[in-house]
């Protein structure tokens, strides 16, 4: 029986009978598996702590450390490793007890020994592992905001962006996406994934600025039981869950120095270690990173590693802000009007006058802010109102932005910051100074809001 493995299984065989070890090693290596053999449970436990394995095949009766002890240790310390037990004809009840204790299957040793049942057990195991990984990816994805679909643009800036995305997508090279907050960096990352050969595997995302140092390390790499206070059980991380797919690291500029070193190891060698673990694990994941800050400037100031920057920006994609592609605004507004439609209310359109005003607005919060404005318009719309949204209705949620004083040069370079400052202040006032709620309304993370408040002297 052929084992249908997309990637060679790493198998550790423990048995004190030399013939069984040789037969299993030769037959499973012929199937493409990477096989290590040991003569007893003590050597087996040493091997498990030194190298990564997907599966353990162990006899129950062995000198020094029994198969029972191996099973209990694996279930407690490496629950991602599956165990198949080997047993004699008279020990089937013991094998059934081993299943209850956490083994995934058992095989009765025939005389002469036949490797066929072991291969059959491994084929079933592989199917279960695939389902388990898919379920883990779905659970993790459920904790994350859903990806916005890509809305086709007609502006030259957007067409140029999509040309780059289509060229880069088939590659496995890391990609750095740069752009202002709310410009659609995660949408671009999701599109890269959908156009790549990895499209059938998971796409998972994490905001590096929203998770503290050690928690981010655990979130990405997983942890062993007892690795830190509160780690009552072992846990797999996003690199394991995104196996074969894409991992999107948003706001990578907020990643701590030690985490940057760990990420560099993954990108250079394709391997990592769980928090508190000693095993070296493999990572078959494409990394796409994003930042709304200049990483080159951060390298110059010593806040970001230059070697990591060179590794993640094999290709750099710049997402244009909404103010640089006003031709796309009508399509985006129409998309959000349909997407955010409230049951029981008539789906409305936007008048040409209101669209002109929307196009003239500088959008410091970019597409995310536009979505927020459309959502407020829909929620505040009177039941039964069917006429297009006009300028008066728009004025209730979109105040005119103040012009910057001074010279024409100052207006060119200062007006956007003035607009952003005024908009943040307006939202804060509307939320009665509640910064957490203001960040939610602005659709930026809390740390980004605090940074902008410091920048504009609005902390208090």
Order of alpha helices (4+ residues) and beta strands (2+ residues): beta-alpha-beta-alpha-beta-alpha-beta-alpha-beta-alpha-alpha-beta-alpha-beta-alpha-alpha-beta-alpha-beta-beta-beta-alpha-alpha-beta-alpha-alpha-alpha-alpha-alpha-alpha-alpha
